[in-house]
Amino acid sequence: MRALPAAELAEWIAYDRVEGLPDLNAYQAHVCQAVIGAMGGKRVRLEDLMLRPATAAAKRLTPEETVGMLGRALGRGGEARPPAEGRTSP
C-alpha cells in the first residue's frame, strides 16, 4: 500500500463532492441478493442485506442460539446436522 499525497487526497475529496464515490456496501448487498435469488432462496429486501454499524446494545448470541437460528434459516427446524461420517466438527 502506498502513501496518498495530500494533493491527491484533496482531488479525491473534491471528486467525491461532485460525482460521489461508489457505495461499496450497496454493491455488496446487490451481489448477495443476486446470489440468494440464484440459489432459490426466499426473496430478500436489499435493506436487509445492507451493513449497519454495530450498536452497543446489540445482544451477543450464544452458540446454541446461533445453531438454532442457522438451522431454522436452512429449514432444519433449529437442529444442527451431525458431522459427516469420518469428519469431526471444530
Residue pairs with C-beta under 8 A, 6 or more apart in sequence:
4 12
12 21
15 21
25 50
25 51
26 46
26 50
28 49
28 51
29 46
29 49
29 50
29 51
30 46
32 44
32 49
33 44
33 46
33 49
36 42
36 44
37 43
61 69
67 78
67 80
68 78
69 78
70 80
71 77
71 78
71 79
71 80
72 78
83 89
